[in-house]
Amino acid sequence: IPGWLPIIVITVIGALLIGLVAFFRQSGS
């Protein structure tokens, strides 16, 4: 497994989570 692969995966998942949180906050309030 390349050393940079976990970094990319964590970055993508983190970006998706932040996007979902921002979306739900905006639609909720």
N, CA, C and O atoms as a DFTB+ gen file, in Angstrom:
116 C
 N C O
     1  1       0.858      -1.197       0.000
     2  2       0.000       0.000       0.000
     3  2       0.893       1.245       0.000
     4  3       1.761       1.383       0.862
     5  1       0.686       2.142      -0.951
     6  2       1.486       3.381      -0.979
     7  2       1.249       4.217       0.272
     8  3       0.162       4.189       0.849
     9  1       2.271       4.960       0.688
    10  2       2.165       5.732       1.925
    11  2       1.200       6.903       1.816
    12  3       0.683       7.378       2.827
    13  1       0.952       7.374       0.586
    14  2       0.094       8.554       0.423
    15  2      -1.376       8.182       0.319
    16  3      -2.244       9.052       0.384
    17  1      -1.663       6.883       0.156
    18  2      -3.057       6.479      -0.045
    19  2      -3.937       6.786       1.166
    20  3      -5.012       7.358       0.988
    21  1      -3.529       6.432       2.394
    22  2      -4.370       6.756       3.561
    23  2      -4.594       8.258       3.706
    24  3      -5.657       8.685       4.158
    25  1      -3.608       9.057       3.329
    26  2      -3.763      10.515       3.443
    27  2      -4.870      10.993       2.513
    28  3      -5.702      11.812       2.905
    29  1      -4.885      10.488       1.285
    30  2      -5.914      10.896       0.323
    31  2      -7.287      10.431       0.796
    32  3      -8.265      11.173       0.703
    33  1      -7.358       9.207       1.301
    34  2      -8.643       8.671       1.766
    35  2      -9.183       9.506       2.921
    36  3     -10.361       9.865       2.936
    37  1      -8.318       9.815       3.892
    38  2      -8.747      10.611       5.048
    39  2      -9.173      12.009       4.601
    40  3     -10.147      12.558       5.115
    41  1      -8.443      12.583       3.646
    42  2      -8.787      13.923       3.159
    43  2     -10.151      13.922       2.478
    44  3     -10.965      14.816       2.713
    45  1     -10.403      12.918       1.634
    46  2     -11.681      12.841       0.920
    47  2     -12.832      12.632       1.897
    48  3     -13.857      13.308       1.810
    49  1     -12.659      11.687       2.836
    50  2     -13.717      11.420       3.813
    51  2     -13.962      12.654       4.679
    52  3     -15.109      13.001       4.962
    53  1     -12.895      13.307       5.093
    54  2     -13.045      14.517       5.914
    55  2     -13.782      15.606       5.156
    56  3     -14.646      16.280       5.718
    57  1     -13.446      15.784       3.880
    58  2     -14.112      16.813       3.082
    59  2     -15.596      16.486       2.926
    60  3     -16.439      17.381       2.994
    61  1     -15.918      15.215       2.718
    62  2     -17.322      14.813       2.585
    63  2     -18.072      15.065       3.883
    64  3     -19.197      15.566       3.859
    65  1     -17.467      14.727       5.012
    66  2     -18.123      14.940       6.306
    67  2     -18.361      16.427       6.552
    68  3     -19.441      16.818       6.996
    69  1     -17.357      17.256       6.265
    70  2     -17.510      18.705       6.457
    71  2     -18.614      19.235       5.539
    72  3     -19.416      20.073       5.951
    73  1     -18.654      18.754       4.318
    74  2     -19.689      19.191       3.375
    75  2     -21.076      18.791       3.850
    76  3     -22.018      19.577       3.751
    77  1     -21.208      17.568       4.369
    78  2     -22.506      17.113       4.861
    79  2     -22.940      17.917       6.071
    80  3     -24.101      18.316       6.165
    81  1     -22.021      18.162       7.000
    82  2     -22.348      18.937       8.202
    83  2     -22.790      20.346       7.814
    84  3     -23.784      20.853       8.334
    85  1     -22.054      20.976       6.903
    86  2     -22.406      22.328       6.474
    87  2     -23.766      22.323       5.781
    88  3     -24.565      23.241       5.968
    89  1     -24.030      21.283       4.978
    90  2     -25.300      21.208       4.254
    91  2     -26.464      21.042       5.220
    92  3     -27.486      21.714       5.081
    93  1     -26.319      20.152       6.197
    94  2     -27.403      19.923       7.156
    95  2     -27.607      21.139       8.055
    96  3     -28.738      21.450       8.427
    97  1     -26.530      21.824       8.405
    98  2     -26.661      23.040       9.223
    99  2     -27.413      24.116       8.448
   100  3     -28.249      24.827       9.004
   101  1     -27.104      24.227       7.157
   102  2     -27.738      25.267       6.358
   103  2     -29.216      24.952       6.130
   104  3     -30.056      25.851       6.168
   105  1     -29.531      23.691       5.897
   106  2     -30.922      23.312       5.635
   107  2     -31.716      23.225       6.930
   108  3     -32.929      23.436       6.932
   109  1     -31.034      22.912       8.037
   110  2     -31.729      22.773       9.316
   111  2     -32.158      24.110       9.882
   112  3     -33.271      24.248      10.388
   113  1     -31.277      25.097       9.798
   114  2     -31.597      26.414      10.368
   115  2     -31.732      27.445       9.252
   116  3     -31.999      28.616       9.523
